């Protein structure tokens, strides 16, 4: 008589987790964040509502993890910015891609939803800074340090301030929907930031 193996609980849990995160992303695109509920996510994922609450305290936390999982899949071995030796060209490549993502309605819906939750949820904001923002910021700084070593940025440049000057106008325009997020705008931001931080 063949021996029957016990079900692999960890594999089943991972399948459920993946289904929940996928369902959350899909539903935001279909019905929007305001109408998104834990019940709807559970129904789409084919799990009980209690399964979701066992792993996440709120729908904002589910959305955050769904985006984190997506970024981890995309990044693979880790976040690395292009380094062709030309800091202006590399930053334009990165900022154009960022602007294009923000301008893509399907991509920006979950990001906008996450930002809405972060405003009122300190724990979620801390998780976002630790797991998403900090690794990306460090990858950007590594590229900027390379530019400093090459003499393309001032050796004493405040890299946190540089990133604020570069990204804050893009984020502001996106948040307020106050203008186009196109290549021309991305390029202008790069050129403006570099003028302020190049060696004198």
Secondary structure, DSSP 8 states (H G I E B T S, - for coil): --------HHHHHHHHHHHHHHHHHHHHHHH-TTT--HHHHHHHHTS-HHHHHHH-SSHHHHHHHHHHHHHHHHHTT------SS-HHHHHHHHHHHHHHHHH-HHHHHHHHHHHHHHHH-HHHHHHHIIIIIHHHHHHHHHHHHHHHHTTSS-TT--HHHHHHHHHHHHHHHHHHT-S--SHHHHHHHHHHHHHHHS--
